[in-house]
């Protein structure tokens, strides 16, 4: 078939019926006889092409050309087709001039091409040198790609439009405003596109730009696909002119004993969505070499008080132009796909189409009354949302991005930076498998995200929970293990429990410690219990401070600490908590346990940090029996507590009467404390009343609101800011040298982090991840949302990890599942999930 395609080109590019023999050809897209021309159709497509959005700009190509390896000196810039094929090799080039459009204001750029024939694997698009001469370019002087892959098409239907997202290239165009694209094949199933010399203007290449002069808003859109049934259908038979077939199980089209079929549909769309492609799908019961022709028809069907809207031969809907699709062979037992995008354009409006004979053959489709529901006709609606803002305020520009992964699952669990801006990642990644997610990997990168080394721990049941980097660049890791484990410094206690490990800046094991918890009961004090670290921190001396949950008792080097009898129940055990500090050599400094309470939400330590004086900051949720250092709390509550270097309680700030937890805590340069909290219920802060969650809803652990705030160095209330997360959550927290705080979290729908609405005005997408920055006094500086696909495989909640870099920049890390877009560029995981890092400029 590729030989036929080359031969067609060699004699001048004759198309027509020869297109049907192309390897990628098929029914969809209207391969086959063109049908009558209709000038109104061209006008309609021109209007659609120029109406990308309220701020849309449509540009025509200023040059385009095809080049061929088999005829390397051939020049095909004046021909009406752009070909892309791997065998024989063909590539195509296009140039666009942006004119008065500033690249910085372009929020989305789409290269739209019309596919004359189809393929099962479409081309890749690259940026290339735009300064080629259309009538002089050949295989020898065509240039090379100047970017990574901008877009990569899959299967392409014949006779339809194909969109390639090329935003990344357009936003980086130079001052002359000229951009070039190269199309390269992914397979030997080639495809032809209409060039700018095509006879029908609506089929010529277009560059569709979405432009927003408010660049800080960074609008984007979402896409989704809906399935919708047809309203009515039926057929009419010339030899039975007064008989109605609206309830027949099949739709029949035939030129011998003429029969025609009609379908009536409404374009029903959710609010804030627009159609980008509308396809009619019909199940073929009896096929033909020449399928029916599809036309637009009168949607006002005759009404009957008994039969409803139905018709016979005499009252069948009138046919009107334009000719839409049809004429190609159709196979029984397959689905015929008809593109109705050019017809169905107005949401809420009713449309009708007619299938009329293309030959004398008998064709039969399943109708909406088919006895097989799965075979009934349906509309496939490819939708695009209204543009919405993804950024507000200043800062937050993405610097570099890095994606690392292979065919396996890569998971990022923790992230920490060093003094030079380099960083260390903890998770499950690398060449070795991690059965049952046991084991862990460490990797070190320079400040630009270039890998320096990696280390994998794959033996034994080891699960790492958190890491931090000391001022000297050493790496501290905490986690849990079971059974015999050796992390490189000798076996840990064989019963399992908490482990602490220190690795050198080059990844070598320095020391490890293991601690086993048990129930402490007189009749069975040998039964081990669970101890689960949650967070780790370091200080100027390289100390290790760890917090987590504790069941039973444990000796961390200063004698047993106990989480109370509720934590050792034979049937139901409730978690207590602990905090402990060790020297840079792994020697015990202090440890403290927090008692569990029956029938209360488990004690939940969430975060630990240190300040410049070596004090320890602890945050989370405590049970009523927990003693933070000055007696039992008496009421379960979220809290922040500050301890001296040797473990003496200096102060605590609780939120009694609320549920939720303090999620993150960091020391401020002034000596104060910044924190993030997810709280539900009524409370007071600084003498001002606040309410977390939605008061009209039932009080549930999930009905929380986000708050970020500040306490003084002595624990008195500073400022507190409610963060609209729409039932989302606040996560990590980073503090700058100027006292500004940057936080992350996730939220759904539309939310306002202080600079104006962010997010889609619809409910068709899951939660999005966000980053927000506030000044030392709590004023909003900038906020930005990111893709919902920054989450682990099998989960739906997005999660970003933050770490500071020098000069006020911010490192962001995530697990990428599926495809996510950042600044218009799509990044796709190579396996179930990949590691993804990017830098946010201050």
C-alpha atoms as one frame of an Amber mdcrd trajectory, in Angstrom:
protein
   0.000   0.000   0.000   2.843   2.400   0.675   4.073   1.663  -2.829   0.697
   2.727  -4.227   0.875   5.880  -2.167   4.339   6.739  -3.536   3.201   6.056
  -7.096   0.272   8.397  -6.670   2.660  11.133  -5.633   5.027  10.460  -8.526
   2.362  11.219 -11.106   1.407  14.532  -9.601  -0.467  13.832  -6.379  -3.816
  12.687  -7.791  -6.152  11.978  -4.872  -9.868  11.086  -5.234 -10.673   7.362
  -4.936  -7.010   6.360  -4.678  -7.070   7.631  -1.111  -9.180   4.623  -0.158
  -6.247   2.292  -0.677  -4.051   4.099   1.826  -3.073   1.922   4.772  -4.586
   4.353   7.259  -7.866   4.873   5.417 -11.248   4.052   6.869 -14.853   5.129
   7.085 -14.482   7.961   9.544 -13.612  11.237   7.955 -15.601  10.603   4.825
 -13.133   8.786   2.581 -14.703   8.075  -0.764 -16.628  10.320  -3.167 -16.602
  13.886  -1.975 -20.295  14.629  -2.531 -21.552  18.026  -3.662 -19.524  21.086
  -2.754 -21.269  23.642  -0.577 -19.774  27.130  -0.129 -21.617  27.445   3.179
 -19.556  24.582   4.576 -16.303  26.401   3.877 -17.648  29.524   5.553 -18.741
  27.522   8.550 -15.302  25.948   8.973 -13.593  29.290   8.620 -15.774  30.669
  11.388 -15.032  27.669  13.588 -11.317  27.943  12.946 -11.214  31.586  13.959
 -13.333  31.148  17.051 -10.941  29.350  19.369 -12.125  31.404  22.340 -13.225
  34.925  23.075  -9.526  35.822  22.938  -8.690  33.512  20.017  -6.498  34.277
  17.022  -6.329  32.050  13.928  -3.206  32.301  11.749  -2.646  30.814   8.307
   0.678  29.207   7.407   3.034  31.526   5.574   5.028  28.586   4.152   4.742
  24.812   4.094   6.341  22.002   2.167   6.824  18.252   1.979  10.252  16.636
   1.578  10.983  13.043   0.536  14.042  10.870   1.194  13.410   8.806  -1.943
  13.605  11.959  -4.051  15.996  14.032  -1.937  16.408  16.826  -4.474  12.670
  17.070  -5.135  10.872  20.251  -4.167   7.183  19.917  -3.324   6.349  23.226
  -1.651   3.695  24.108  -4.221   1.691  20.883  -3.873  -1.684  20.685  -2.080
  -0.616  17.949   0.354   1.772  17.604   3.295   2.861  14.001   3.693   4.365
  12.201   6.675   5.550   8.609   6.384   8.329   6.349   7.621   8.453   4.077
   4.570   9.257   5.701   2.225  10.446   8.551   4.415   8.516  11.800   4.144
   8.510  14.817   6.437   6.665  18.117   6.278   7.507  21.643   7.401   5.310
  24.621   8.291   5.999  28.251   9.176   3.702  30.737  10.910   4.235  34.423
  11.670   2.665  35.627  14.905   2.361  39.205  13.689   1.291  41.492  16.525
   0.654  38.642  18.952   3.150  38.610  21.826   4.325  35.059  22.634   4.190
  35.891  26.342   0.409  36.348  26.120  -0.230  33.011  24.394  -1.765  30.588
  26.852  -2.487  27.852  24.319  -1.383  27.211  20.745  -2.887  24.492  18.556
  -1.640  23.432  15.132  -4.775  22.303  13.275  -4.390  20.164  10.137  -6.941
  18.504   7.898  -6.273  14.783   7.328  -7.041  13.776   3.757  -6.542  10.131
   4.645  -6.094   8.291   7.931  -3.444   6.373   9.842  -3.274   4.111  12.869
  -0.340   6.101  14.265  -0.022   9.792  13.509   3.129  11.912  13.369   5.162
  13.693  16.017   5.513  17.462  15.917   8.779  19.283  16.683   9.873  22.896
  16.613  12.331  23.568  13.796  14.115  26.386  12.012  11.324  28.420  10.374
  13.523  30.095   7.784  13.119  27.598   4.958  12.247  28.602   1.403   8.947
  26.975   0.477   9.843  26.418  -3.193  13.483  25.526  -2.543  13.461  23.269
   0.501  14.311  19.608  -0.112  15.431  16.569   1.889  19.021  17.791   1.996
  18.389  21.281   3.394  15.237  20.665   5.420  16.869  21.254   8.829  16.444
  19.245  12.012  14.177  19.325  15.094  15.087  22.043  17.599  12.948  20.805
  20.488  11.681  17.738  22.229   8.437  16.256  20.940   5.713  18.899  21.232
   2.809  16.585  20.407   2.364  13.020  19.225  -0.823  11.915  17.478  -2.282
   8.459  17.762  -4.813   7.116  15.291  -6.118   9.732  12.852  -9.376   9.409
  10.960  -9.622  10.350   7.325 -11.497  13.486   6.421 -11.262  15.237   9.788
  -9.245  17.849  11.617  -6.332  16.987  13.894  -5.123  19.283  16.659  -1.532
  19.308  17.963  -0.778  21.297  21.124   2.349  23.341  20.326   2.075  25.872
  23.162   5.578  25.188  24.440   7.145  26.248  21.132   4.998  29.327  20.547
   5.538  30.756  24.035   9.307  30.716  23.483   9.304  32.324  20.027  11.937
  34.999  19.497  11.393  38.691  18.917  10.710  38.227  15.200   7.551  36.251
  15.988   8.269  33.414  13.542   7.804  29.766  14.476   8.481  26.609  12.485
   7.198  23.051  12.891   8.417  19.718  11.552   6.169  16.661  11.207   7.967
  13.320  11.518   6.466   9.867  11.149   5.963   7.378  13.955   5.090   4.506
  11.620   5.022   3.370   8.018   1.255   3.885   7.934   1.603   7.336   6.430
  -0.839  10.208   6.364  -1.514  13.180   4.067  -2.642  16.575   5.317  -3.992
  19.461   3.270  -1.369  22.151   2.663  -1.855  25.893   2.322  -2.207  25.307
  -1.428  -5.306  23.115  -0.904  -8.245  24.157  -3.095 -10.684  24.320  -0.168
  -9.630  27.189   2.141 -11.206  25.710   5.265  -8.830  22.723   5.054  -5.599
  24.692   5.008  -3.275  24.586   8.054  -4.090  26.940  10.904  -2.285  27.965
  14.080  -5.000  28.647  16.661  -3.851  30.855  19.529  -5.600  31.509  22.802
  -4.337  34.882  23.962  -4.736  36.560  27.340  -3.068  39.923  27.895  -3.199
  39.222  31.638  -0.334  36.765  31.509  -0.377  36.215  35.273  -3.795  34.571
  34.922  -2.389  31.705  32.788  -5.715  30.398  31.449  -6.092  26.786  30.391
  -8.873  24.444  29.385  -9.835  20.865  30.151 -11.138  18.171  27.842 -13.605
  15.355  28.411 -15.679  12.907  26.369 -19.394  12.277  26.872 -21.717   9.689
  25.400 -25.266  10.721  24.510 -28.154   8.721  22.945 -30.075   9.933  19.902
 -33.601  11.286  20.455 -35.495   9.537  17.648 -34.694   7.600  14.514 -36.452
   5.676  11.779 -36.539   4.988   8.057 -38.921   5.589   5.176 -39.702   3.240
   2.248 -40.644   4.603  -1.165 -42.825   1.588  -2.010 -44.780   1.992   1.245
 -45.182   5.774   1.253 -47.605   5.996   4.216 -46.015   3.417   6.506 -43.923
   4.565   9.461 -40.844   2.710  10.687 -39.921   4.800  13.746 -40.061   1.777
  16.075 -38.233  -0.655  13.783 -35.185  -2.337  15.350 -33.031  -1.396  12.353
 -32.303   1.619  10.175 -32.340   0.688   6.477 -30.805   2.476   3.488 -31.152
   1.110  -0.023 -31.087   2.451  -3.594 -33.128  -0.417  -5.002 -36.637  -0.056
  -3.599 -35.375   3.192  -2.152 -35.143   3.507   1.614 -33.750   6.430   3.596
 -32.989   6.664   7.326 -33.069   9.685   9.624 -31.847  10.415  13.138 -32.747
  13.310  15.406 -30.384  14.510  18.165 -29.937  17.327  20.632 -26.532  18.782
  21.475 -26.821  18.607  25.264 -23.715  19.917  27.016 -22.886  20.651  30.637
 -22.453  24.307  31.531 -19.080  25.894  30.700 -18.223  23.275  28.063 -18.016
  23.663  24.293 -18.056  20.956  21.592 -14.772  20.307  19.817 -15.873  17.141
  18.029 -19.267  15.495  17.652 -19.356  11.967  16.278 -22.339   9.769  15.397
 -21.755   6.054  15.956 -23.895   3.481  14.167 -23.595  -0.295  14.481 -23.483
  -1.937  11.041 -25.726  -4.998  10.778 -25.518  -5.381   6.979 -22.544  -3.863
   5.164 -21.890  -2.587   1.648 -19.068  -1.694  -0.708 -20.447   1.818  -1.016
 -21.969   3.113   2.176 -24.750   5.715   2.432 -24.219   9.449   2.126 -24.841
  11.517   5.225 -26.496  14.955   4.948 -27.945  17.491   7.293 -31.734  17.230
   7.491 -34.716  19.235   8.734 -34.885  18.746  12.537 -38.621  19.622  12.654
 -40.131  16.191  12.334 -43.920  15.805  11.895 -45.827  15.410  15.165 -48.586
  12.847  15.711 -50.657  12.735  18.944 -50.436   8.940  19.034 -47.175   8.058
  17.335 -45.196  11.078  18.529 -42.569  12.475  16.197 -42.387  10.025  13.342
 -42.530  10.125   9.562 -43.302   8.145   6.470 -42.024   8.493   2.898 -44.336
  11.388   2.177 -43.512  13.304   5.365 -39.842  12.401   5.796 -37.484  15.272
   6.778 -36.090  17.400   4.030 -32.424  17.065   3.092 -30.261  20.150   2.997
 -26.574  20.808   2.363 -23.865  20.411   3.374 -22.916  16.911   2.436 -21.201
  15.596   5.552 -19.733  12.141   5.133 -20.151   8.780   3.488 -19.600   6.645
   0.439 -16.883   4.428   1.891 -17.161   0.654   2.380 -18.705  -0.449   5.662
 -18.217  -3.855   7.242 -20.949  -5.790   9.089 -20.377  -6.196  12.823 -18.398
  -2.938  13.069 -19.195   0.610  14.130 -19.525   3.331  11.500 -18.313   6.714
  12.717 -19.609   9.946  11.183 -18.155  13.306  12.129 -20.957  15.849  12.726
 -18.767  18.609  14.146 -19.458  21.021  11.320 -23.234  20.488  11.676 -23.856
  20.389  15.432 -22.452  23.640  16.747 -25.008  25.198  19.126 -25.566  23.713
  22.607 -29.186  22.870  23.347 -30.242  22.875  19.684 -31.906  19.911  17.944
 -30.324  18.557  14.762 -31.208  15.888  12.267 -29.257  13.901   9.685 -30.357
  11.787   6.776 -28.677   8.667   5.397 -29.427   8.344   1.681 -28.281   5.589
  -0.688 -24.807   5.747  -2.193 -25.566   2.757  -4.439 -28.259   0.140  -5.016
 -26.871  -1.939  -2.119 -28.931  -2.753   0.977 -27.431  -1.330   4.206 -28.754
  -1.904   7.704 -27.786  -0.287  11.030 -29.064  -0.977  14.539 -31.665   1.600
  15.575 -32.502   3.090  18.963 -35.136   0.337  19.262 -32.630  -2.457  18.698
 -33.144  -5.519  20.902 -29.424  -5.231  21.738 -29.034  -2.031  23.803 -25.257
  -1.980  23.349 -25.705  -1.615  19.569 -28.018   1.400  19.648 -26.850   4.664
  18.027 -25.033   7.193  20.184 -23.244  10.504  19.985 -19.647  10.844  21.132
 -19.033  14.392  22.335 -15.418  15.537  22.681 -15.665  18.678  24.795 -13.378
  21.472  25.866 -14.089  23.591  28.910 -14.284  27.339  29.000 -10.860  28.850
  29.766 -10.143  29.315  33.457  -7.343  30.870  35.458  -4.515  28.754  36.835
  -2.393  31.513  38.385  -2.927  34.741  40.305  -0.514  37.362  41.564   3.226
  37.511  41.104   5.929  34.859  40.879   5.422  31.184  40.280   6.982  31.074
  36.816   8.205  27.588  35.980  11.954  27.426  35.367  13.157  23.952  34.467
  11.198  20.695  34.485  12.524  17.133  34.749  10.770  13.806  34.328  12.472
  10.526  35.211  11.030   7.054  34.830  10.851   3.835  32.905   8.365   1.045
  32.397   8.014   0.393  36.124   6.240   2.365  38.822   8.197   5.345  40.148
   6.951   6.929  43.381   8.256  10.058  45.118   7.725   9.903  48.893   9.886
  12.701  50.304  12.123  15.535  49.138  14.765  17.743  50.785  17.272  20.316
  49.524  20.822  21.125  50.605  22.449  24.524  51.088  23.491  24.748  47.419
  20.011  24.007  46.071  20.741  20.396  45.179  18.225  17.902  46.452  17.673
  14.346  47.611  14.603  12.258  46.770  13.199   9.281  48.653  10.754   6.782
  47.219  10.380   3.744  44.999  12.328   4.142  41.775  15.311   2.812  39.865
  16.054  -0.384  37.998  15.240  -2.862  40.787  11.670  -3.991  41.581  10.087
  -3.324  44.975   7.764  -6.280  45.710   4.780  -5.228  47.822   6.325  -1.746
  47.903   8.986  -2.978  50.320  12.369  -1.262  50.198  13.248   2.249  49.142
  15.535   4.251  46.906  17.553   7.436  47.410  18.710   9.728  44.640  20.739
  12.936  44.708  20.459  15.699  42.084  22.205  18.984  41.498  20.357  22.308
  41.653  19.192  21.926  38.019  17.736  18.459  38.547  20.587  16.505  36.977
  21.032  13.095  38.686  24.305  12.614  40.587  23.784   9.180  42.118  21.103
   6.788  43.310  20.976   3.952  45.803  18.372   1.206  46.159  17.523  -0.826
  49.269  15.535  -3.816  48.047  16.199  -6.567  50.590  13.883  -7.142  53.544
  10.588  -5.609  54.574  11.693  -1.985  54.865   9.451   1.041  54.359  10.968
   4.499  54.520   8.710   7.343  55.669  10.661  10.627  55.577  14.079  12.183
  55.064  15.977  15.407  55.678  19.417  16.758  54.747  21.799  18.119  57.385
  23.830  21.335  56.919  26.848  19.169  56.018  24.866  17.411  53.286  24.347
  14.123  55.125  21.013  12.375  54.636  18.807  11.266  57.530  16.073   8.706
  56.819  13.447   7.253  59.154  11.114   4.347  58.548   9.702   1.026  59.697
  10.937  -2.528  59.154  10.027  -6.140  59.911  12.358  -9.099  60.360  16.070
  -9.214  59.678  17.315  -6.078  57.942  20.780  -4.628  57.356  20.955  -1.147
  55.831  24.733  -1.257  55.529  25.936  -0.752  59.091  25.108  -4.127  60.626
  21.852  -5.997  61.366  19.018  -4.148  63.093  17.125  -5.891  65.944  15.529
  -8.883  64.243  11.994  -8.356  65.566  11.460  -5.168  63.577  10.263  -1.676
  64.463  11.535   1.886  63.972  14.761   2.482  62.065  16.937   5.587  61.840
  19.657   5.810  59.232  22.324   8.322  58.295  23.886   8.343  54.831  26.840
  10.382  53.650  26.494  13.052  50.917  27.568  10.363  48.417  25.018   7.819
  49.666  27.188   5.592  51.866  25.745   4.293  55.121  27.205   6.110  58.167
  25.135   4.553  60.950  21.760   2.923  61.589  19.622   2.400  64.695  16.678
   0.056  65.257  14.070   0.107  68.048  11.360  -2.438  68.770   8.088  -1.608
  70.528   6.183  -4.103  72.684   2.983  -4.188  74.701   4.666  -3.990  78.104
   2.047  -6.218  79.734   3.277  -8.294  82.695   1.888 -11.543  81.272   3.188
 -11.021  77.745   5.681  -8.190  77.471   7.442  -9.858  74.573   4.663  -9.283
  72.043   5.826  -6.620  69.625   3.630  -3.678  68.734   3.720  -1.076  66.026
   5.780   2.096  65.883   5.404   4.213  62.753   7.543   7.301  62.069   5.822
  10.154  60.225   8.306  13.039  59.956  11.961  13.853  60.570  13.937  17.080
  60.997  17.497  18.183  61.676  19.195  21.222  63.228  22.423  23.184  62.854
  24.361  20.415  64.605  23.023  17.669  62.335  20.805  16.149  65.037  17.928
  13.841  64.099  14.433  14.605  65.459  11.658  12.137  64.671   7.944  11.921
  65.456   5.296   9.324  64.747   2.646   6.989  66.148   3.291   4.486  68.921
   1.414   1.421  70.117   2.614   0.094  73.480   6.055   1.042  74.755   9.534
   1.511  73.358  13.001   2.292  74.691  14.694   4.774  72.350  17.772   5.012
  74.555  16.485   6.914  77.599  14.278   4.242  79.146  10.814   3.061  78.220
   8.179   5.525  77.116   4.577   4.270  76.947   1.537   5.264  74.880  -0.860
   3.971  77.556  -3.174   0.983  77.949  -5.500   2.066  75.130  -2.614   1.476
  72.711  -2.199  -2.203  73.691  -5.780  -3.513  73.564  -6.077  -7.160  72.566
  -8.912  -6.390  70.118  -8.943  -2.632  69.494  -5.756  -0.645  69.906  -5.592
   3.132  69.545  -2.481   4.994  68.462  -0.516   7.177  70.796   2.449   9.233
  69.672   6.106   9.959  70.325   8.831  12.514  69.639  12.556  11.859  70.089
  15.878  13.559  69.419  19.259  11.981  68.651  22.696  13.510  68.177  24.500
  13.620  64.834  26.116  10.337  65.933  22.761   8.683  66.671  22.883   8.955
  70.471  19.665   9.498  72.420  19.020  13.072  73.685  15.368  12.908  74.771
  12.167  11.017  73.998   8.556  11.558  75.000   5.370   9.517  74.483   1.796
  10.786  74.160  -0.989   8.618  75.534  -3.739   7.181  73.379  -7.421   7.382
  74.302 -10.181   4.833  73.671 -12.917   5.812  71.201 -11.119   8.981  70.202
  -9.483   9.843  66.930  -5.972   8.411  67.042  -3.122  10.578  68.207  -1.723
  11.895  64.953   1.680  13.580  64.868   2.047  15.273  61.489   5.132  17.465
  61.431   8.359  18.268  63.257  10.898  21.067  62.729  13.686  22.894  64.540
  14.650  26.556  64.874  18.007  28.359  64.922  18.388  27.775  68.687  17.874
  24.020  68.375  14.336  24.089  69.790  11.942  21.438  68.519   8.552  22.306
  66.997   5.909  19.585  66.969   2.455  19.654  65.374  -0.475  17.353  64.755
  -3.489  16.147  66.711  -3.430  14.873  70.302  -5.840  12.691  72.264  -7.480
  13.882  75.543  -5.003  11.818  77.613  -1.923  13.129  75.839   0.488  15.022
  78.059   2.492  17.450  75.944   4.545  18.383  79.000   2.242  20.100  81.496
  -0.511  17.549  82.108  -3.203  15.741  80.128  -5.030  17.911  77.619  -8.457
  16.664  78.707  -9.869  17.168  75.215  -8.769  15.913  71.824  -7.409  18.781
  69.753  -5.037  19.902  67.014  -1.900  21.505  68.439   1.489  23.164  67.972
   4.097  22.674  70.725   7.630  23.983  71.228  10.286  22.083  73.172  13.766
  23.133  74.226  16.876  21.374  72.850  16.678  18.777  75.630  12.918  18.150
  75.439  11.475  20.590  77.996   8.054  21.942  76.981   8.324  25.693  76.395
   4.727  26.308  75.274   1.801  24.765  73.431  -1.054  26.190  71.393  -4.090
  23.949  71.028  -7.374  24.314  69.180  -9.873  22.724  71.594 -13.372  22.080
  70.347 -12.226  21.476  66.776 -11.375  18.398  64.763  -8.704  17.979  62.102
  -4.982  18.510  62.602  -2.111  20.937  62.276  -0.512  19.615  59.111   2.815
  21.460  58.859   5.078  23.627  61.019   8.239  25.642  60.317  10.410  28.105
  62.222  10.441  31.704  61.002  13.630  33.817  60.745  12.208  36.118  63.437
  11.903  33.227  65.901   8.178  32.826  65.361   6.382  29.772  64.043   4.447
  29.300  60.802   1.893  26.502  60.502  -0.747  25.006  58.230  -3.893  23.494
  59.712  -6.957  21.691  58.398  -9.657  22.439  60.964 -13.377  21.874  61.410
 -15.622  23.563  63.953 -15.580  26.910  65.752 -12.482  28.379  67.396 -10.825
  31.690  68.190  -7.405  32.958  67.144  -6.011  36.334  68.189  -9.430  37.187
  69.613 -11.138  36.665  66.239 -13.742  33.888  65.793 -13.274  31.387  62.963
 -15.225  28.393  61.710 -13.667  25.508  59.842 -15.718  23.410  57.461 -19.237
  24.068  56.284 -21.497  24.709  59.331 -24.628  23.564  57.491 -23.114  20.128
  56.855 -22.851  17.307  59.327 -19.696  17.473  61.427 -17.426  14.909  59.804
 -13.653  14.424  59.850 -13.608  15.371  56.164 -15.530  18.632  56.611 -12.480
  20.835  57.148 -11.110  24.172  55.971  -7.496  25.168  55.451  -5.803  27.802
  57.585  -2.277  29.148  57.508  -0.990  31.256  60.360   1.778  32.511  62.583
   2.624  32.245  66.250   5.221  34.343  68.032   8.451  32.925  69.426   6.623
  32.542  72.768   3.526  30.944  71.316   1.121  33.896  71.286  -1.279  34.317
  68.416  -0.074  36.287  65.424  -2.117  36.271  62.231  -4.309  33.564  60.733
  -5.601  33.334  57.187  -8.389  31.093  55.967  -7.470  29.360  52.719 -10.428
  28.422  50.525  -9.793  24.801  49.582 -13.395  23.709  48.911 -13.093  20.606
  51.082  -9.505  20.124  49.969  -6.463  20.036  52.223  -3.369  22.061  52.981
  -0.094  20.162  52.893   3.550  21.164  53.151   5.019  24.520  54.139   8.240
  26.354  53.254   9.512  29.566  54.882  11.669  32.112  53.043  14.474  34.255
  54.403  12.107  37.244  54.232   9.505  35.505  56.381   7.195  34.795  53.446
   5.478  31.419  53.564   4.762  29.107  50.637   2.336  26.267  51.052   0.834
  23.519  48.981  -2.308  21.447  49.024  -5.176  20.268  46.856  -8.721  21.440
  46.217 -11.625  20.799  43.890 -13.681  22.996  41.588 -13.129  26.740  41.773
 -11.322  28.149  44.783  -9.691  31.416  45.801  -6.346  31.367  47.620  -6.359
  35.145  47.978  -5.657  36.551  44.525  -8.863  35.669  42.705 -10.641  32.526
  41.500  -8.572  29.569  40.364  -9.764  26.377  38.794 -12.516  25.235  36.445
 -16.105  26.409  36.740 -17.277  22.834  36.410 -17.169  19.592  38.353 -15.786
  17.280  35.697 -12.216  17.229  36.971 -10.752  15.810  40.180  -8.919  17.947
  42.713  -6.023  20.025  41.448  -2.771  20.604  43.321  -1.812  24.171  44.183
   1.041  26.312  45.483   0.355  29.639  47.238   2.721  32.267  48.657   1.970
  34.820  51.384   4.032  37.651  52.814   5.378  37.842  56.357   2.133  39.595
  57.315  -0.171  37.130  55.561  -0.853  39.118  52.383  -1.393  37.087  49.229
   1.597  37.301  46.886   0.831  34.650  44.308  -1.001  31.377  43.837  -1.118
  28.792  41.118  -2.789  25.464  40.499  -1.243  22.442  38.831  -2.534  19.344
  37.127  -4.658  16.775  38.940  -2.465  13.916  37.657   0.357  14.606  40.097
  -0.585  11.636  42.252   0.419   8.032  42.781  -0.939   5.323  40.515  -4.228
   4.008  41.856  -4.983   7.175  43.827  -6.835  10.364  42.883  -5.573  12.919
  45.412  -2.797  15.105  43.953   0.238  15.843  46.100   3.137  18.229  45.626
   6.272  18.225  47.769   8.042  21.545  48.417  11.639  22.364  49.303  13.438
  25.742  49.271  16.242  26.645  46.899  18.656  29.598  47.124  17.463  33.036
  46.051  13.828  32.433  46.949  13.251  29.768  44.296  11.202  26.705  45.128
  11.705  23.065  44.224   8.514  21.100  43.591   8.427  17.332  43.323   5.594
  14.952  42.497   4.634  11.521  41.250   3.315  11.822  37.700   0.579   9.406
  36.642  -0.794   9.527  33.126  -0.400  12.895  31.428  -0.089  16.295  33.076
   0.310  19.715  31.510   2.684  22.375  32.803   2.744  25.712  30.974   1.049
  24.153  27.968   3.480  21.253  27.614   2.123  17.753  28.146   4.281  15.303
  30.102   3.325  11.620  30.027   4.540   8.908  32.380   6.373   6.105  30.598
   5.108   3.501  33.040   2.362   3.500  35.685   4.012   6.610  37.192   7.210
   8.668  36.923   9.184  11.092  39.066   8.568  14.724  38.159  10.423  17.817
  39.381  10.190  21.479  38.485  11.531  24.776  39.754   9.333  27.757  40.547
  11.036  31.102  40.123  10.538  33.669  42.923
